[in-house]
Amino acid sequence: MTRHGSIGKRGFAALFVAAALFVTALPAAARTVTDQLGRTVTIPDKVERVVCLQHHALNMMLEMQAGDRLVGVLDTWKKDLSEGILKVWPKLNELPMPGGLRAVNVEEVLALKPDLVIVTHYFPKEFIEQMEKAKLPVVAFSFYRADYEQASRLNPKLIDPDKAYTEGMKDGIALMGEILGTQDKAAELTAYIMEKRELVGTRLADVPEEKKIRCYMANPDLYTYGSGKYTGVIMDRAGGKNVAAELDGYQQVSMEQILLWAPQVIFVQDRYRKVFDEIRAGGTWAELDAVKDGKVYLTPEYVKPWGHPCPESMALGELWMAKKLYPDLFADVDLQEAANDFYTRFYGVPYSGEH
């Protein structure tokens, strides 16, 4: 009996060890998501370590208060987001930068042991394939809705840009919420955007098309945004009209062309303050009514009137721009209060910049 009992204990111990080895050998729980290029990507059930090589997505991760999951970011984040984002997440300065919008060092990414890598929709296929061969899940964000041919382009041709960016933003927020497991916060963010956009639309409902104000977005080296970019959408929703709408995407223009367009208002992104100062300094710019009338505006950080939108550009930027163009219709709107509400609710910190 004693010998038989001893054999039983050894057998039980061996069985226990075998079971433990089997469990540890199992792969981590996984799930699939569909990114904004229509790709089905298998990702871990819990995503705790992210390399983010897309500034709009990086911005959104911070809005989901998931900055602690970032282990690497794109190398141009200071230029693309402006350093004001450090007030939201100071640790960005400490993070490795293994790649950017068009390239990546796969070995450096692997060393960071990410659960997934986020890239922009026009990220080169060869780099995506390299990371996938290294068993790194890659998810692409575009923040506009289109078929693959247009979704994979930097300057897409969109039949209805407003609808494409509106639906694409909803898709992007939902995708980020699904990836991070923050679906409730994602739903709250989408609802907030739609509520603020409805406010702007209601106030501007009686502004006739022919009365819309001619606007121009000034970027460095006389570049501007034409059709197919969110800049035209934000202007239109704010009661303006993009004078560069005849162009496709992001293009360089001449000063002669700008003079012919004769914008009534000029906007400059906060990250391009030097351009703002150059325009207000005079020279050829002084011939424009926008300059003569003092209607050259530097956008606050939260407006982000880029080629693609961010949640706050839709929720706050359109409201800010509408108030600049039609101050009487939005006299009761306190932009500082609105910015504080958004930043506190989503970034987790009050807004401390200009409004």
C-alpha positions as CSV (number, residue, x, y, z in Angstrom):
1,M,0.0,0.0,0.0
2,T,2.8,2.3,0.9
3,R,4.6,1.7,-2.4
4,H,1.4,2.1,-4.4
5,G,0.6,5.4,-2.6
6,S,4.2,6.7,-3.3
7,I,3.8,6.0,-7.0
8,G,0.5,7.8,-7.0
9,K,2.1,11.0,-5.6
10,R,4.9,11.0,-8.2
11,G,2.4,10.5,-10.9
12,F,0.2,13.3,-9.7
13,A,3.3,15.6,-9.5
14,A,4.3,14.8,-13.1
15,L,0.8,15.4,-14.2
16,F,0.7,18.8,-12.5
17,V,4.0,19.8,-14.1
18,A,2.8,18.7,-17.6
19,A,-0.4,20.6,-17.2
20,A,1.5,23.8,-16.1
21,L,3.8,23.5,-19.1
22,F,0.9,23.1,-21.4
23,V,-0.8,26.2,-20.0
24,T,2.4,28.3,-20.4
25,A,2.8,27.1,-23.9
26,L,-0.6,28.3,-25.0
27,P,-0.5,31.6,-26.9
28,A,-2.0,34.7,-25.2
29,A,-5.7,35.2,-25.9
30,A,-6.2,37.0,-29.2
31,R,-9.0,38.7,-31.1
32,T,-9.4,40.3,-34.5
33,V,-10.1,43.9,-35.5
34,T,-10.7,45.5,-38.9
35,D,-8.6,48.6,-39.4
36,Q,-9.4,51.6,-41.6
37,L,-7.8,50.0,-44.6
38,G,-10.2,47.1,-44.3
39,R,-7.5,44.8,-43.1
40,T,-8.3,42.1,-40.6
41,V,-5.7,42.1,-37.9
42,T,-5.2,39.7,-35.0
43,I,-4.2,41.5,-31.8
44,P,-3.8,40.4,-28.2
45,D,-6.9,40.3,-26.1
46,K,-5.3,42.9,-23.8
47,V,-3.2,45.6,-25.5
48,E,-0.8,47.1,-22.9
49,R,2.2,48.2,-25.0
50,V,1.7,50.3,-28.2
51,V,4.1,51.9,-30.6
52,C,2.1,54.7,-32.3
53,L,3.5,56.1,-35.6
54,Q,0.5,58.2,-36.4
55,H,0.0,61.6,-34.8
56,H,-3.8,61.6,-35.0
57,A,-4.0,58.2,-33.4
58,L,-1.5,59.3,-30.8
59,N,-3.6,62.3,-30.0
60,M,-6.7,60.0,-29.7
61,M,-4.8,57.6,-27.4
62,L,-4.2,60.5,-25.0
63,E,-7.9,61.4,-25.2
64,M,-8.7,57.9,-24.1
65,Q,-6.3,58.5,-21.2
66,A,-4.1,55.6,-22.4
67,G,-0.8,57.5,-22.5
68,D,0.7,54.9,-20.1
69,R,0.4,52.3,-22.8
70,L,2.7,54.1,-25.2
71,V,6.2,52.6,-25.5
72,G,7.2,54.3,-28.7
73,V,6.0,57.2,-30.8
74,L,6.6,58.8,-34.3
75,D,9.7,60.9,-34.7
76,T,7.8,64.0,-35.9
77,W,5.3,64.2,-33.0
78,K,6.6,67.6,-31.9
79,K,6.1,69.1,-35.3
80,D,2.9,67.3,-36.1
81,L,1.2,67.8,-32.7
82,S,3.1,70.8,-31.4
83,E,4.9,70.7,-28.1
84,G,1.7,71.9,-26.4
85,I,0.7,68.3,-26.2
86,L,3.3,67.9,-23.4
87,K,1.0,69.7,-21.1
88,V,-1.3,66.7,-21.5
89,W,1.3,64.0,-21.4
90,P,4.8,65.2,-20.4
91,K,6.2,61.6,-20.7
92,L,6.1,61.9,-24.5
93,N,9.5,63.5,-24.2
94,E,10.9,60.3,-22.7
95,L,9.6,57.8,-25.3
96,P,11.7,56.2,-28.0
97,M,11.0,57.2,-31.6
98,P,11.6,54.1,-33.8
99,G,9.9,55.5,-37.0
100,G,7.6,58.0,-38.6
101,L,4.7,58.4,-41.0
102,R,6.6,56.7,-43.9
103,A,9.3,54.5,-42.4
104,V,10.2,52.4,-39.4
105,N,13.2,50.6,-37.9
106,V,11.7,47.2,-37.3
107,E,14.5,46.1,-35.0
108,E,14.0,49.1,-32.8
109,V,10.3,48.4,-32.7
110,L,10.9,44.8,-31.7
111,A,13.1,45.8,-28.9
112,L,10.2,47.7,-27.4
113,K,8.1,44.5,-27.3
114,P,4.8,46.1,-28.3
115,D,1.5,44.4,-28.4
116,L,0.7,46.2,-31.6
117,V,2.0,49.0,-33.9
118,I,-0.3,51.8,-35.1
119,V,0.5,53.4,-38.5
120,T,-1.0,55.9,-40.8
121,H,-3.2,54.8,-43.8
122,Y,-0.5,55.6,-46.4
123,F,2.3,53.8,-44.5
124,P,4.4,51.9,-47.1
125,K,3.3,48.3,-47.6
126,E,6.8,47.0,-47.5
127,F,7.3,48.2,-43.9
128,I,3.9,46.8,-42.8
129,E,4.9,43.4,-44.3
130,Q,8.3,43.5,-42.5
131,M,6.6,44.0,-39.2
132,E,4.0,41.3,-39.9
133,K,6.8,38.9,-40.7
134,A,8.3,39.7,-37.3
135,K,4.9,38.8,-35.8
136,L,4.0,42.4,-34.9
137,P,0.3,43.2,-35.4
138,V,-0.1,46.5,-37.4
139,V,-3.2,48.6,-37.4
140,A,-3.8,51.5,-39.8
141,F,-5.9,54.6,-39.1
142,S,-7.1,57.1,-41.6
143,F,-10.0,58.9,-39.9
144,Y,-12.0,59.0,-43.0
145,R,-14.2,56.4,-44.7
146,A,-13.4,55.3,-48.2
147,D,-12.6,52.2,-50.3
148,Y,-9.0,50.9,-50.2
149,E,-7.9,52.8,-53.2
150,Q,-8.7,56.2,-51.6
151,A,-8.3,55.1,-48.0
152,S,-4.6,54.3,-48.6
153,R,-3.8,57.7,-50.1
154,L,-2.3,60.8,-48.5
155,N,-4.5,63.0,-50.7
156,P,-7.7,61.1,-51.3
157,K,-10.4,62.1,-53.8
158,L,-13.6,62.0,-51.8
159,I,-17.0,62.6,-53.3
160,D,-18.4,63.9,-50.1
161,P,-15.6,64.9,-47.8
162,D,-17.9,65.9,-44.9
163,K,-19.6,62.5,-44.8
164,A,-16.3,60.7,-45.3
165,Y,-14.6,62.4,-42.4
166,T,-17.6,62.3,-40.1
167,E,-18.2,58.6,-40.6
168,G,-14.4,57.9,-40.6
169,M,-14.0,59.7,-37.3
170,K,-16.8,57.6,-35.8
171,D,-15.0,54.5,-37.2
172,G,-11.6,55.6,-35.9
173,I,-12.9,56.3,-32.4
174,A,-14.7,53.0,-32.2
175,L,-11.6,51.1,-33.5
176,M,-9.4,52.8,-30.9
177,G,-11.9,52.0,-28.2
178,E,-12.0,48.4,-29.3
179,I,-8.2,48.1,-29.3
180,L,-7.8,49.7,-25.9
181,G,-10.9,48.2,-24.3
182,T,-12.2,51.7,-23.7
183,Q,-15.5,51.4,-25.6
184,D,-17.5,53.5,-23.0
185,K,-15.0,56.4,-23.3
186,A,-15.1,56.0,-27.1
187,A,-18.9,56.2,-27.2
188,E,-18.8,59.3,-24.9
189,L,-16.3,61.0,-27.2
190,T,-18.4,60.4,-30.3
191,A,-21.5,61.6,-28.6
192,Y,-19.7,64.8,-27.5
193,I,-18.5,65.6,-31.0
194,M,-21.9,65.1,-32.5
195,E,-23.5,67.3,-29.8
196,K,-21.1,70.2,-30.5
197,R,-21.5,69.9,-34.2
198,E,-25.2,70.0,-33.9
199,L,-24.9,73.3,-32.0
200,V,-22.8,74.9,-34.8
201,G,-25.1,73.6,-37.5
202,T,-28.2,74.9,-35.8
203,R,-26.7,78.4,-35.3
204,L,-25.6,78.6,-38.9
205,A,-28.6,77.1,-40.5
206,D,-29.9,80.4,-42.0
207,V,-26.6,81.5,-43.5
208,P,-27.0,81.3,-47.3
209,E,-24.4,79.7,-49.4
210,E,-23.6,83.0,-51.3
211,K,-23.0,84.7,-48.0
212,K,-20.4,82.3,-46.7
213,I,-17.0,83.9,-45.9
214,R,-14.1,83.2,-48.1
215,C,-11.3,81.6,-46.1
216,Y,-7.7,80.6,-46.7
217,M,-5.5,78.3,-44.7
218,A,-1.8,79.4,-44.7
219,N,0.9,76.9,-44.2
220,P,4.7,77.3,-44.6
221,D,6.2,77.9,-48.0
222,L,2.8,78.9,-49.5
223,Y,1.3,75.5,-49.1
224,T,-2.4,75.1,-48.4
225,Y,-5.2,72.5,-48.3
226,G,-7.6,72.0,-51.2
227,S,-10.4,69.5,-51.7
228,G,-10.3,66.1,-50.1
229,K,-8.8,67.3,-46.9
230,Y,-10.6,68.1,-43.6
231,T,-9.6,71.7,-43.7
232,G,-12.3,72.4,-46.3
233,V,-14.8,70.6,-44.2
234,I,-14.1,72.6,-41.0
235,M,-14.4,75.8,-43.0
236,D,-17.7,74.8,-44.6
237,R,-19.2,73.6,-41.3
238,A,-18.1,76.9,-39.7
239,G,-19.9,78.9,-42.4
240,G,-16.8,79.6,-44.5
241,K,-15.7,78.7,-48.0
242,N,-12.3,77.4,-48.8
243,V,-10.9,79.6,-51.6
244,A,-8.4,76.7,-52.5
245,A,-11.2,74.2,-53.1
246,E,-10.2,73.9,-56.7
247,L,-7.0,72.2,-55.7
248,D,-6.6,68.5,-54.8
249,G,-5.1,67.7,-51.5
250,Y,-2.1,69.6,-50.0
251,Q,-0.4,71.8,-52.6
252,Q,2.0,74.8,-52.9
253,V,0.5,77.9,-54.6
254,S,1.8,81.3,-55.7
255,M,1.3,84.6,-54.0
256,E,-0.4,85.8,-57.2
257,Q,-3.0,83.0,-56.9
258,I,-3.7,83.9,-53.3
259,L,-4.2,87.6,-54.3
260,L,-6.7,86.4,-57.0
261,W,-8.6,84.3,-54.5
262,A,-8.8,87.4,-52.2
263,P,-9.7,85.6,-49.0
264,Q,-11.7,87.6,-46.4
265,V,-10.2,85.6,-43.6
266,I,-6.8,83.8,-43.2
267,F,-6.3,81.0,-40.7
268,V,-2.9,79.8,-39.6
269,Q,-2.3,76.7,-37.4
270,D,-0.8,77.3,-34.0
271,R,2.2,75.1,-34.9
272,Y,3.1,77.6,-37.7
273,R,3.3,80.8,-35.6
274,K,6.1,82.0,-37.8
275,V,3.8,82.0,-40.8
276,F,1.3,84.0,-38.8
277,D,3.9,86.6,-38.0
278,E,5.1,86.8,-41.6
279,I,1.6,87.5,-42.9
280,R,0.8,90.2,-40.3
281,A,4.2,91.8,-41.0
282,G,2.9,93.0,-44.3
283,G,4.7,92.9,-47.6
284,T,2.6,91.5,-50.4
285,W,0.2,90.0,-47.9
286,A,-0.8,93.5,-47.0
287,E,-2.7,93.8,-50.2
288,L,-5.4,91.4,-49.0
289,D,-8.5,92.6,-47.3
290,A,-8.0,89.8,-44.7
291,V,-4.8,91.5,-43.6
292,K,-6.2,95.1,-43.9
293,D,-9.2,94.2,-41.8
294,G,-7.2,92.4,-39.1
295,K,-8.8,89.0,-39.9
296,V,-5.7,86.8,-39.8
297,Y,-6.3,84.3,-37.0
298,L,-3.8,81.9,-35.3
299,T,-5.8,78.9,-34.3
300,P,-5.6,77.6,-30.7
301,E,-4.0,74.3,-30.1
302,Y,-7.3,72.5,-29.9
303,V,-8.6,73.5,-33.4
304,K,-6.1,71.3,-35.2
305,P,-7.3,72.2,-38.7
306,W,-5.2,69.6,-40.4
307,G,-5.6,67.6,-43.5
308,H,-7.3,65.0,-41.3
309,P,-9.4,65.8,-38.2
310,C,-9.0,65.0,-34.6
311,P,-11.9,64.7,-32.1
312,E,-11.3,68.2,-30.7
313,S,-11.0,69.8,-34.1
314,M,-14.6,68.5,-34.8
315,A,-15.9,69.2,-31.3
316,L,-14.1,72.5,-30.5
317,G,-12.4,73.6,-33.7
318,E,-15.5,74.0,-35.8
319,L,-17.1,75.9,-32.9
320,W,-14.1,78.2,-32.6
321,M,-13.9,78.9,-36.3
322,A,-17.7,79.5,-36.5
323,K,-17.4,82.1,-33.7
324,K,-14.5,83.8,-35.5
325,L,-16.5,84.1,-38.7
326,Y,-19.9,84.9,-37.0
327,P,-19.2,86.3,-33.6
328,D,-22.8,87.6,-33.1
329,L,-24.3,84.2,-33.6
330,F,-22.0,82.6,-30.9
331,A,-21.8,85.5,-28.5
332,D,-23.0,83.3,-25.6
333,V,-20.4,80.6,-26.2
334,D,-17.4,80.6,-23.8
335,L,-14.6,78.9,-25.7
336,Q,-12.4,78.6,-22.6
337,E,-15.1,76.9,-20.8
338,A,-15.8,74.6,-23.7
339,A,-12.1,73.7,-24.0
340,N,-11.7,73.1,-20.3
341,D,-14.7,70.8,-20.4
342,F,-13.3,68.7,-23.3
343,Y,-9.8,68.5,-21.9
344,T,-10.9,67.6,-18.4
345,R,-13.3,65.0,-19.6
346,F,-11.1,63.3,-22.2
347,Y,-7.4,64.2,-21.5
348,G,-7.9,64.3,-17.8
349,V,-6.4,67.8,-17.4
350,P,-7.8,71.3,-17.8
351,Y,-7.0,73.3,-20.9
352,S,-4.2,75.8,-20.2
353,G,-3.6,77.3,-23.7
354,E,-5.1,80.2,-25.6
355,H,-8.6,80.1,-26.9
